[in-house]
Amino acid sequence: MPGRSPLPDSPASESPATESLASESLASESPASGSTSVDSARLLCRLDELPPGRCREFRLGEGDWPLRGFVLQTARGIRAYVNRCPHLDYPLNYLPDEFLTYDGSLVQCTMHGAVFEKDSGLCVGGPCLGRSLHVLPIRIEAGCVLLADGVDVVALAARFA
């Protein structure tokens, strides 16, 4: 099928972080049976590319203004956010995959130093105090983190271009 790439079977059990996120209905796991195809147009990253305590940057879509965001693991599960600070809509990071404070406890905007809770995206310090990062709904399938079905990548990319 166009836009789909075959992947090997996913492991029978997922990490506790993935299980807790699935129970919160922010992501869901599809049962593996034989070879699984994943929609590459919605692929944010593979779970094995997401080290604990780190972030993984992604770009979805084509052209000069794709949707840019990042995925991270938290104590409550896997989260995905648009890579834009609510203060002035600048990208949060300067270096690839670098979104966290030095101790890894918060997401930090490198432009103005605003800091955000990893689980909620809420700004807890800085010029956009009380505002939040834009959460992206995700699902987990075949060992991959995907943008949830029904999310319009083109519209989101245009909104955050």
N, C-alpha and C positions, 0 to 999 in steps of 0.2 A: 504494500500500500504506500502511496506517496506520503511523505512527511512522517513515516513511522520507521523505526529501526529495530531489528531484532536484538533482544538482550537475553542472556542466560537466565535460568531459573533464579528467582530471588530466594534468600534463605528462609527456612520455615519459620523462624522467629526473628522478630525485629528487636531493636534496643528498647529499654524501658522508656526512653524519651519519645520514640516513635509511637509506642503503645499509648502513652498518656496523651499525646497530641491527637491520636485517632479518637480517643474517648471524648475529647473536647470538640469534635467535629470540625476541627480546622484542617485536618488531613485525614485521608482514609487509605487503608491498605487493601489492595486487590489480591485475592488468592492466586498463588502461582500454580499453573498446571501446564507443564511442558514449556515450550518456548513462548515468551511474552513479547508483544510489540508495545513500544512506548512512543507516544506522539512527540517526535523530536521538536516540533514547533512550540511545545509547551514545556520542554525540558529545562529546568533551572540548574540542576547538577545531579550527579550520582551521590548516593549516601556515602560511598567510600571515598569521595573527593571532599568530604566535609569533616575535617578533623575536629575532635572535641575541643571546645574552647576557642574555635576559630570561625572565620566567616568565609563564604565563597561568593564572589561577585558573578553576576550574569548579565547577559544582554539577550533580549528576545525581540525578534522582528528584523526587518531588513531596512536598508536605506541609511540616511545620515542620522536619523533620530530613533533608534530602537528603544524599547523599554529597558531601562537600566535599574538593577536592584541587587540585593544580596540576600543570602540565606545564612542562618546561623542556628546552632544547637544551643538550647537553654536547658535549665533544670526541668522545665515543663514541656519540652519538646522542640520541634523544629519550627522556626518562624522565617518568614520572607517579608522584606520591606522594599519599597521603592527607594532608590538611592537619591533622595532629595531631602535637604533639611527644611523643615517648615518655616524657618526664619526668613531666608531669602531665596529659597529654592535652588541653592547650590548643591552640587554633589557632596556627600558626606566625607568621602575619602580622597586622599591625594595619591596613595600608592595602591596597586591592585590588592584586593582582598583584605585591606587594612581598614577596619571600621571600629575597632575596640580601643578602650583606654588601655594604658600600659598594663594594668593588673587584670584586664579582660572582664571586668565586672559590668561595664556599661558600653553602649554604642556612643561614639564621639564624633562630632562634626569637626573636621580639621580646619575649617575656615574661621569659625568664631568660638569654638570650644564648647558648644552646647552638648550636654550629655543626656542620654535616653536609656530608660530601662530596656533590657534585652527582651523580656517576656511581653511587654505591652507596647513598647515604642514611645511611651510617655516621656516628655522632656522634664527632667528633674533638676536641671541647672543650666543657666545660660540665657541668651536673649529670647528664646521661644518657650520659656518656662510654662508648663501646663498644656502645651500643644503636643501633638503626636506625629510620629512617622506614619506614612501610609502603609497599612498592612496589606499584603497580598495573600489571598486565599490559595492554599496549596493542597495537594494530595500526594500520598506516597504510593508508588506503584513499581513493582519489579526492581526494588532497590534504588529507585530514582525519586527525586523531588520534582514535581510538576506543578505548573500553574493550574489551578482548578478549572474544570470545564465550565463554560459559560462566561469566563472572564474575557473581555474583548481586549486583546493585546494591542491592536492598532489604536483604539480609543485611549487606552492608558498611556501608550507611548506619546500620543499627541497631547494629552493633558499635561504630561511631565516633561515635554521636550524643552 
